[in-house]
Amino acid sequence: ERGSFILLMRLMTPVGTSVLVVDQNDDRADATRRLLIEQGYAVSGVINAFSDLADLTVEHAADTIMIYANVVDDVLLGAMRAIPAELRRPVVLITEDSSTEVMHAAVGAGVNACVVVGVNGNRVRSAIDLAKANFSNTRGLREELDEARTALRERKIIERAKGIIMRERGLSEDEAYASLRNRAMQRGVRLIVVAEMINEAAEVMQL
């Protein structure tokens, strides 16, 4: 019977999910820690300060952050905004303030799921699942936006290099592009690398 209970607990455990608990109230933080453990989560740490969230997330090797805050103030929002994009994790915010303004500010600072006070096992699981889903979706959209911006920047650089070749060598647009492409193939580099070299040379020569 005990073996069956242990097996059941292992099946319930969300594999790979570790939670960093952030709460200025020590007793409440401990209660949250116990609740998470009961629900099968690994608690990587419990801290009572909102500052240095980025460093503490890395230090505690957490892949999810659960913050309990009576009031969502500028200190908390500022600490969340200060986390570099590459260090961000799914964030669950538990708060007593359910105003629309607070929710918008929290989401804007990086919160992925909000829970108004009244936490139980089911709500914890739902909030963490929602935070992870929202985080993945937001990260995907951000990556798509970054890719689009990069593509636009590279297109502008290539167009400028192509214009320089057309002007200096008297080539057509297609011929200038073919020249760029052939040079990139010869060097075994991307087209953008050759374009940047041409643009830099033109700046030096003030062409």
Order of alpha helices (4+ residues) and beta strands (2+ residues): alpha-beta-alpha-beta-alpha-beta-alpha-beta-alpha-beta-alpha-alpha-alpha
